[in-house]
Amino acid sequence: MTQIQTILEHLQTQGKITSATAIGVYGITRLAAVIDKLTKQGVKIDRRYFKGVRAPRVAEYSLHKEASA
């Protein structure tokens, strides 16, 4: 399975992912690059930033949920 497939499957099953999870669980060190590739393939991804314990800003990615009408 490619890194792109791995991250997409994680997002579909777990809902969200951070760089720490990508590194610790999958050994993927460049999560932002994988997210960029998914976005270019047309996958809508939301980004949320928060203050980390050892980092000034941490990104958390999740699949975009369409608002139901």
N, CA, C and O of each residue as an XYZ file, in Angstrom:
276
protein
N       0.854     -1.170      0.000
C       0.000      0.000      0.000
C       0.903      1.237      0.000
O       1.898      1.286      0.723
N       0.550      2.230     -0.812
C       1.344      3.455     -0.866
C       1.049      4.334      0.344
O       0.080      4.108      1.070
N       1.896      5.337      0.549
C       1.660      6.279      1.645
C       0.339      7.008      1.448
O      -0.386      7.259      2.411
N       0.031      7.341      0.219
C      -1.225      8.040     -0.075
C      -2.420      7.162      0.304
O      -3.360      7.631      0.946
N      -2.380      5.897     -0.094
C      -3.467      4.979      0.238
C      -3.571      4.775      1.743
O      -4.667      4.712      2.300
N      -2.423      4.672      2.389
C      -2.395      4.462      3.841
C      -3.048      5.615      4.580
O      -3.877      5.406      5.466
N      -2.669      6.846      4.209
C      -3.221      8.028      4.891
C      -4.699      8.189      4.573
O      -5.482      8.522      5.463
N      -5.097      7.963      3.333
C      -6.514      8.077      2.979
C      -7.345      7.058      3.761
O      -8.414      7.389      4.272
N      -6.861      5.836      3.853
C      -7.579      4.818      4.629
C      -7.671      5.210      6.105
O      -8.710      5.024      6.738
N      -6.586      5.748      6.645
C      -6.601      6.192      8.042
C      -7.654      7.287      8.242
O      -8.420      7.248      9.205
N      -7.687      8.251      7.339
C      -8.663      9.335      7.449
C     -10.093      8.806      7.356
O     -10.985      9.287      8.055
N     -10.304      7.821      6.496
C     -11.644      7.265      6.331
C     -12.079      6.456      7.550
O     -13.262      6.435      7.888
N     -11.140      5.796      8.207
C     -11.511      4.942      9.336
C     -11.380      5.633     10.689
O     -12.180      5.385     11.591
N     -10.373      6.500     10.838
C     -10.106      7.135     12.131
C     -10.603      8.576     12.204
O     -10.807      9.110     13.294
N     -10.797      9.206     11.048
C     -11.346     10.554     11.029
C     -10.333     11.672     10.967
O     -10.593     12.692     10.329
N      -9.175     11.518     11.611
C      -8.192     12.602     11.618
C      -6.796     12.029     11.829
O      -6.626     10.889     12.260
N      -5.794     12.863     11.508
C      -4.412     12.430     11.681
C      -3.512     13.644     11.872
O      -3.756     14.712     11.311
N      -2.472     13.458     12.672
C      -1.427     14.467     12.848
C      -0.104     13.851     12.403
O      -0.007     12.645     12.180
N       0.888     14.683     12.283
C       2.213     14.220     11.894
C       2.755     13.198     12.895
O       3.378     12.212     12.501
N       2.521     13.429     14.178
C       3.002     12.505     15.203
C       2.409     11.111     15.011
O       3.113     10.114     15.170
N       1.145     11.033     14.677
C       0.502      9.746     14.426
C       1.064      9.101     13.169
O       1.340      7.901     13.148
N       1.231      9.900     12.121
C       1.758      9.373     10.857
C       3.150      8.782     11.052
O       3.464      7.725     10.505
N       3.980      9.465     11.832
C       5.338      8.975     12.090
C       5.301      7.735     12.986
O       5.921      6.718     12.675
N       4.583      7.828     14.078
C       4.569      6.749     15.064
C       3.919      5.472     14.591
O       4.396      4.383     14.912
N       2.842      5.578     13.835
C       2.093      4.393     13.429
C       2.565      3.850     12.077
O       2.686      2.639     11.890
N       2.832      4.770     11.133
C       3.122      4.348      9.761
C       4.555      4.624      9.296
O       4.956      4.150      8.233
N       5.322      5.373     10.067
C       6.670      5.723      9.643
C       6.689      6.747      8.517
O       7.684      6.871      7.802
N       5.596      7.478      8.358
C       5.500      8.504      7.311
C       5.929      9.832      7.922
O       5.251     10.374      8.794
N       7.073     10.352      7.451
C       7.649     11.549      8.054
C       7.241     12.836      7.356
O       7.441     13.919      7.906
N       6.681     12.747      6.173
C       6.293     13.956      5.448
C       4.789     13.955      5.178
O       4.351     13.909      4.029
N       4.020     14.005      6.241
C       2.563     13.942      6.129
C       2.013     15.072      5.272
O       1.111     14.847      4.465
N       2.534     16.275      5.430
C       2.025     17.417      4.658
C       2.161     17.166      3.156
O       1.293     17.569      2.383
N       3.233     16.510      2.741
C       3.425     16.200      1.314
C       2.389     15.190      0.835
O       1.877     15.303     -0.278
N       2.082     14.209      1.667
C       1.063     13.216      1.318
C      -0.308     13.882      1.239
O      -1.082     13.601      0.324
N      -0.608     14.758      2.187
C      -1.876     15.493      2.179
C      -1.979     16.355      0.923
O      -3.047     16.439      0.317
N      -0.883     16.991      0.530
C      -0.862     17.815     -0.682
C      -1.186     16.963     -1.911
O      -1.951     17.394     -2.774
N      -0.622     15.778     -1.998
C      -0.902     14.883     -3.128
C      -2.359     14.453     -3.139
O      -2.978     14.397     -4.201
N      -2.915     14.147     -1.971
C      -4.333     13.788     -1.896
C      -5.214     14.947     -2.357
O      -6.191     14.745     -3.078
N      -4.863     16.149     -1.941
C      -5.625     17.336     -2.337
C      -5.578     17.523     -3.854
O      -6.589     17.845     -4.478
N      -4.410     17.322     -4.432
C      -4.261     17.451     -5.895
C      -5.039     16.373     -6.638
O      -5.384     16.556     -7.806
N      -5.320     15.255     -5.978
C      -6.139     14.191     -6.573
C      -7.633     14.463     -6.403
O      -8.468     13.680     -6.857
N      -7.964     15.571     -5.750
C      -9.358     15.958     -5.603
C      -9.997     15.606     -4.278
O     -11.195     15.820     -4.094
N      -9.222     15.070     -3.352
C      -9.758     14.749     -2.024
C      -9.825     16.045     -1.217
O      -8.826     16.753     -1.090
N     -10.991     16.347     -0.680
C     -11.149     17.571      0.116
C     -10.757     17.281      1.561
O     -11.341     16.423      2.222
N      -9.755     18.017      2.033
C      -9.217     17.795      3.368
C      -9.238     19.098      4.159
O      -8.831     20.147      3.661
N      -9.713     19.017      5.388
C      -9.720     20.167      6.292
C      -8.461     20.132      7.137
O      -7.946     19.066      7.475
N      -7.971     21.330      7.474
C      -6.812     21.463      8.351
C      -7.212     22.272      9.571
O      -7.887     23.297      9.467
N      -6.787     21.796     10.715
C      -7.011     22.523     11.963
C      -5.665     22.624     12.654
O      -4.921     21.647     12.732
N      -5.358     23.804     13.151
C      -4.082     24.016     13.820
C      -4.318     24.244     15.310
O      -5.272     24.915     15.705
N      -3.439     23.679     16.126
C      -3.513     23.895     17.561
C      -2.108     23.928     18.136
O      -1.147     23.525     17.481
N      -2.001     24.409     19.359
C      -0.698     24.501     20.009
C      -0.304     23.123     20.512
O      -1.071     22.461     21.212
N       0.893     22.701     20.150
C       1.394     21.406     20.582
C       2.176     21.515     21.879
O       2.506     22.613     22.329
N       2.467     20.378     22.469
C       3.236     20.340     23.708
C       4.670     20.801     23.464
O       5.218     21.594     24.229
N       5.267     20.294     22.391
C       6.654     20.642     22.081
C       6.788     21.398     20.767
O       7.890     21.547     20.240
N       5.676     21.869     20.247
C       5.693     22.607     18.984
C       4.733     23.788     19.084
O       3.674     23.680     19.702
N       5.097     24.902     18.482
C       4.213     26.065     18.567
C       2.896     25.876     17.811
O       1.884     26.486     18.157
N       2.914     25.028     16.777
C       1.703     24.819     15.986
C       1.726     23.412     15.391
O       2.718     22.996     14.792
N       0.631     22.695     15.563
C       0.495     21.339     15.043
C      -0.719     21.316     14.122
O      -1.766     21.874     14.449
N      -0.573     20.666     12.969
C      -1.687     20.533     12.033
C      -2.375     19.192     12.237
O      -1.728     18.157     12.396
N      -3.686     19.236     12.230
C      -4.493     18.021     12.283
C      -5.350     18.001     11.020
O      -6.047     18.970     10.721
N      -5.295     16.913     10.293
C      -6.000     16.797      9.020
C      -7.186     15.862      9.161
O      -7.124     14.856      9.868
N      -8.276     16.211      8.471
C      -9.457     15.351      8.449
C     -10.135     15.500      7.090
O      -9.947     16.504      6.402
N     -10.922     14.501      6.709
C     -11.667     14.600      5.465
C     -12.730     15.658      5.616
O     -13.359     15.773      6.668
N     -12.933     16.432      4.567
C     -13.941     17.486      4.586
C     -15.329     16.854      4.589
O     -15.631     15.968      3.790
N     -16.149     17.325      5.495
C     -17.530     16.844      5.563
C     -18.428     17.902      4.936
O     -18.473     19.049      5.380
N     -19.133     17.491      3.906
C     -20.064     18.404      3.229
C     -21.238     18.707      4.143
O     -21.764     17.821      4.817
N     -21.636     19.954      4.158
C     -22.795     20.339      4.958
C     -24.047     19.822      4.267
O     -24.250     20.049      3.074
N     -24.876     19.132      5.018
C     -26.101     18.611      4.416
C     -27.180     19.690      4.416
O     -27.323     20.447      5.376
N     -27.918     19.743      3.341
C     -28.934     20.796      3.182
C     -30.264     20.381      3.725
O     -31.222     21.152      3.668
